[in-house]
């Protein structure tokens, strides 16, 4: 705090949390890391599994469409892996340069892109599996449904929640909602 008891620019943060901007960036970074830990394991398992498939006997029985879908799945999965792990590398490069806000913004974008690639990878894997096991028609229908589930759960639902808690729509039941914005 400055001499007059007011906060400097770096010390202004979320008043409802009583934190400085630096504390907020640290909290945002830690929350993002927790989210990345959850997704990182899953995407790495998916990628590892996909990379072993060409070495299975039955892989040679796939038709051209299935091989193409498989290759797209591998590319999407490895892209998701790269995007989801990228914030760690980014952090290493700018470590101790007092650029946490930049790190958080860039990592947020990388995580969003990684989640998009992961949703597409899983959708394409579902397309491949149902094509091999049932039929191409069923595969397209199921993959479309899976993509819609991802779109609703990973995009529409959070966006609706964000709108519901925007300054124009204070959180329901929160007594200080209007004041804490």
C-alpha positions in Angstrom: 0.0 0.0 0.0 1.1 3.5 -0.6 1.4 6.1 2.3 -2.2 7.2 1.9 -3.6 3.7 2.5 -4.7 3.2 -1.1 -3.4 0.4 -3.3 -0.9 1.0 -6.1 -1.7 -0.3 -9.7 0.0 -3.6 -9.0 -1.9 -4.0 -5.8 -5.3 -3.6 -7.3 -7.0 -6.9 -7.7 -10.4 -8.4 -7.1 -11.8 -6.5 -4.2 -14.2 -9.3 -3.3 -11.2 -11.6 -2.8 -9.0 -8.9 -1.1 -6.1 -9.8 -3.3 -3.5 -7.8 -5.3 -3.2 -8.1 -9.0 0.0 -10.2 -8.5 -1.9 -12.5 -6.1 -4.7 -12.9 -8.6 -2.2 -13.8 -11.4 -0.6 -16.4 -9.1 -4.0 -17.8 -8.2 -5.1 -17.9 -11.9 -1.8 -19.6 -12.9 -2.3 -22.2 -10.1 -5.9 -22.9 -11.2 -4.8 -23.2 -14.8 -2.1 -25.7 -13.9 -4.6 -27.8 -12.0 -6.9 -27.9 -15.0 -4.0 -28.8 -17.3 -3.0 -31.6 -15.0 -6.4 -33.2 -15.4 -6.5 -32.9 -19.2 -2.8 -33.7 -19.7 -3.0 -37.2 -18.4 -6.0 -38.1 -20.6 -4.7 -36.6 -23.8 -1.3 -38.3 -23.3 -2.9 -41.7 -22.7 -5.1 -41.2 -25.8 -2.0 -40.2 -27.9 0.0 -43.1 -26.6 -2.8 -45.6 -27.4 -3.2 -44.2 -30.9 0.5 -44.4 -31.6 0.5 -48.2 -30.8 -2.4 -49.1 -33.2 -0.5 -49.3 -36.4 1.5 -52.1 -34.9 -1.5 -54.3 -34.3 -2.3 -57.1 -36.7 -5.8 -55.9 -37.5 -4.6 -52.4 -38.5 -3.7 -53.7 -42.0 -7.4 -54.5 -42.6 -8.5 -50.8 -42.4 -9.7 -49.3 -45.6 -8.4 -46.0 -46.9 -11.1 -43.9 -45.2 -10.3 -45.6 -41.8 -6.6 -45.0 -42.2 -7.2 -41.4 -43.1 -9.5 -40.9 -40.1 -6.8 -42.6 -37.9 -4.1 -40.3 -39.2 -6.3 -37.3 -38.5 -7.0 -38.6 -34.9 -3.2 -39.0 -34.3 -2.6 -35.4 -35.6 -5.3 -34.0 -33.5 -4.2 -35.9 -30.4 -0.6 -34.9 -30.7 -1.6 -31.3 -31.4 -3.8 -31.4 -28.2 -0.8 -32.8 -26.3 1.5 -30.1 -27.6 -1.0 -27.3 -26.8 -1.8 -28.6 -23.3 1.8 -29.1 -22.3 3.0 -25.8 -23.9 2.2 -23.6 -20.9 4.9 -25.5 -18.9 7.5 -24.7 -21.6 6.2 -21.2 -21.8 6.7 -20.8 -18.1 10.2 -22.2 -18.3 11.2 -19.7 -21.0 9.9 -16.6 -19.1 10.6 -17.8 -15.6 11.6 -15.1 -13.2 10.9 -12.3 -15.7 7.9 -10.9 -13.8 5.6 -11.6 -16.7 2.9 -13.7 -15.0 0.0 -11.8 -16.6 1.5 -12.6 -20.0 2.0 -16.2 -19.0 -1.6 -16.6 -17.7 -3.1 -15.0 -20.9 -1.0 -17.1 -23.3 -1.5 -20.3 -21.3 -5.3 -19.7 -21.2 -5.3 -19.5 -25.0 -3.1 -22.6 -25.4 -5.3 -24.5 -23.0 -8.5 -23.5 -24.9 -6.9 -24.5 -28.2 -5.8 -27.8 -26.6 -9.2 -28.6 -25.3 -10.6 -27.9 -28.8 -8.1 -30.2 -30.4 -8.8 -32.9 -27.7 -12.6 -32.7 -28.3 -12.0 -33.1 -32.0 -9.5 -35.9 -31.5 -12.0 -37.9 -29.3 -14.7 -37.3 -31.8 -12.6 -38.6 -34.7 -11.5 -41.6 -32.6 -15.2 -42.4 -32.0 -15.8 -42.1 -35.7 -13.1 -44.6 -36.4 -14.1 -47.1 -33.7 -17.8 -47.1 -34.7 -16.8 -47.3 -38.4 -14.7 -50.4 -37.7 -17.2 -52.0 -35.3 -20.6 -51.1 -36.8 -20.9 -49.1 -40.0 -19.9 -45.8 -41.5 -23.4 -44.4 -41.2 -23.7 -45.2 -37.5 -20.1 -43.9 -37.0 -21.0 -40.5 -38.5 -24.2 -40.3 -36.4 -22.4 -41.2 -33.2 -19.4 -39.0 -33.8 -21.8 -36.1 -34.6 -23.6 -36.8 -31.3 -20.3 -36.9 -29.4 -19.2 -33.6 -30.9 -22.5 -32.1 -29.9 -22.0 -33.3 -26.3 -18.5 -31.7 -26.2 -20.0 -28.5 -27.6 -22.7 -28.4 -25.0 -20.6 -29.4 -22.0 -17.4 -27.6 -22.9 -18.7 -24.5 -24.6 -22.4 -23.7 -24.3 -22.8 -24.6 -20.6 -19.8 -22.5 -19.5 -20.8 -19.6 -21.7 -24.3 -19.7 -20.2 -22.8 -19.8 -16.7 -20.6 -16.9 -17.6 -23.6 -14.9 -18.8 -25.6 -15.8 -15.7 -22.8 -14.4 -13.5 -22.0 -11.3 -15.6 -22.4 -7.8 -14.0 -25.8 -7.6 -15.6 -26.9 -10.8 -14.0 -25.5 -11.1 -10.4 -25.1 -14.6 -8.9 -28.4 -15.9 -7.6 -28.5 -16.1 -3.9 -25.3 -14.2 -3.3 -26.0 -11.3 -1.0 -23.1 -9.1 -2.1 -23.3 -10.1 -5.8 -24.2 -6.6 -7.0 -21.6 -4.9 -4.8 -18.7 -7.4 -5.4 -18.4 -6.8 -9.1 
